[in-house]
C-alpha cells in the first residue's frame, strides 16, 4: 500500500507549476531585452560612425577646394549641401542657408551642410573656417576646422 501512495504522489508532481513557468518567462524576457538593447545600440553606433565619416570627407573636400582656389583679396563665405546616401556632387548654397530638398523623386535629401567662411588676416594670408552641420537637426558635427591660405 505504501508503494502505491508514492507512485500516485510522483504522478501528481510530474507537471510544471505556475511559479516555475513565471520564473522561466521572466528569464526569457530579460534575455530578450538584453538582445534588443544590444542591437539598437549597435545600430545607433553604426549611424553615428557613418555620419562622422561623412563629415570628415566633407571637411577634406572643402580643404581641397580652398587649396585649389585662386587667392582673392575679398573672398565671400559660402555653404555647400551634401548627401551621404549616394555619390552626388555638392550643391552650392547661400552662406548658412537651409539646404532645400529637390522635388525630384530620384534625389535623396541633403544630410550635411558645410559652412565655409574666410577671415582676411593680412593682404597675403587668410584664415578659412569650415563648420559641418547636420541638416536635419541643425547641430554641428565635430569641431570647426580652420585652414590658413597664403598668397604665394
Buried (B, 14 or more C-beta within 10 A) or exposed (E): EEEEEEEEEEEEEEEEEEEEEEEEEEEEEEEEEEEEEEEEEEEEEEEEEEBEEBBBBBBEBBBEBBEEEEEEEEBEBBBBBBBBEEEEEBBEBEEEEEBEEEEEEEBBBBBBBBBBBBEEEEEEEBEBBBBBBBBEEEEEBBEEBEBEBEEE
